[in-house]
Amino acid sequence: MSETDDRFAGASSRSNKHNPRLDEEIEHEIQGMLKGNHATRSEEFREVEPVAEGEPDMNGDPHGTLIGGVPVGMTEDAVVARAELARWLVRADFPNDGPGLVEAALDHRAPDVVVTELQRLPEGESYERIGDVVRALGYPTET
């Protein structure tokens, strides 16, 4: 390494939370991993196990964009709608009726799309949880 102005070359990419000696020590410890392009753990039980051959990939849906896939009986749009409704309605908002849920969503500063969706709820019914709201709005649920 070359020194200029009491700074090591590449100092801009170094951490400012440690001193230069500790940075070099950490860099030395991870050299094997950087050069070998894989983990260098000495205990095998600490390694992450790869997915076994023939097992499904649980991280993605090959036919969609949602991580984890779509539950059986639901569509991707229904999953997104339920997640968006659940994002703006918390457990404390239940049980409640349609106008109460609209008011709760407005209190949580939900987007207009969510409020408009909740305004479609039939009047006179009480909803115990987000699943009841989703079913009342006509979205499919998992089977």
N, C-alpha and C positions, 0 to 999 in steps of 0.2 A: 504494500500500500504506500501511496505517496502522501506526504504531509504538506499542506500549504495552509498558512494562516492559522496554525494550531488546530486544524480540522482535518479529519481523515477524509480520503476520497470516498464519496458516496454518503457523506454524513447527512445529506438532506433526506435520504431514505431511512435513516436510523430513527429510533424512538427518542422522544425527548422526555420520556418518563424515567429512563434509566441513565446511568452514567455510561460513557463509552466502553469502559472495561466490562461491565455487565452485558452490554449489547454484543460485544465480541464473544463473550462466553456463551451466550444464548445462540448466537450464529454458529459457533463451533459445535454445539450440541445437536443442531438440526442439519448439519452438513450431510450426514448419511441419508436422511430422508430426502433432502433436496437433490442430491446426486443420483440416488437410486430410484427416485420417483415412486416410492412406496413407503409405508410406515416401517419403522425400525424398532418395534417393540421387542423386548427380550422375552416377555411372557406372552405365550400364544393366546391365552384366554382373554387378553385385553384387546385383541384384534376384532374388528367388526366382521361378523360372518357374512359371506356373500349369499345371495338368494340361491337356494338349491335348484338343480336342474329340474325342469318340469313344473315348478311352483309358479303361481301367477305373480306378476309384479304388482304389489299393493300400492305403489306410489302413483300410478297413472292409469287412466282409462284410454285404451288405444283408439276408441271411437269418439272421444270428447276432449274437452280442455280442463275438466275438473280433476284435481288431484284426489286420488282415492276412488274415483269413479262415481257412478250414479246408482243409488239404491234401486233394487228391483221394484218395478211398479211406478217409478217416478221418471220424469223427464229432466233434462238438464235445466230447462227454464224454471221448473218447479223447485228444484234444489236452490237455484240462485234467488228466486222470489222468497222462499222460506228463510234463507239465510239473511236476506236483506230485512225482512220483517223482524226476525229475531234480533237483529243488530240494533234496532231502534225501540224494541219493546222488551223490558226487563221483567223478571219474575214478580217484582213488586207491583207491576201493572195489572196482574191477574189475581183473582177473577174480575172480569169487567165486561161491560157491554160494548157495542160498536162505537157509540159516541164517546164513551170513556176512553177507549183505546185510541181514537183519533186525537182526543185531548192529550193523552199521555205521549203520543208520538210528537205532537206539536211542542209539548214541554221539553222533550228530548232533542228538539230541533231537527227532526227527521226531514229528509228531502220531500219535495212536493209529490213525487212519484209514490212514495210510501204512504203519505197522507191520503192521496187520491185512492189508492188501493184499499185502504182501511175504510174509507167512506162508502165503499161498495158493500160492506157487511150488512146483512139483513138486520133490521131493527127488531128489538124485543128479545133478542137471544143473548145469553151470557156465555162467555168463553173462559175456560179454565186454564188453557195453555196455548202456546203458539200453534200446535198441531190442530186445535179446534178452529183457529182463525184461518189457517191455510185450507182446511177442508171446506169451510164456509165460503171461501173465495173461489172454490172450484178447482183447486190444484190437486193433482194426484198425489197420494202419499204412498210410502213404501208398503209392500205386502209381506 
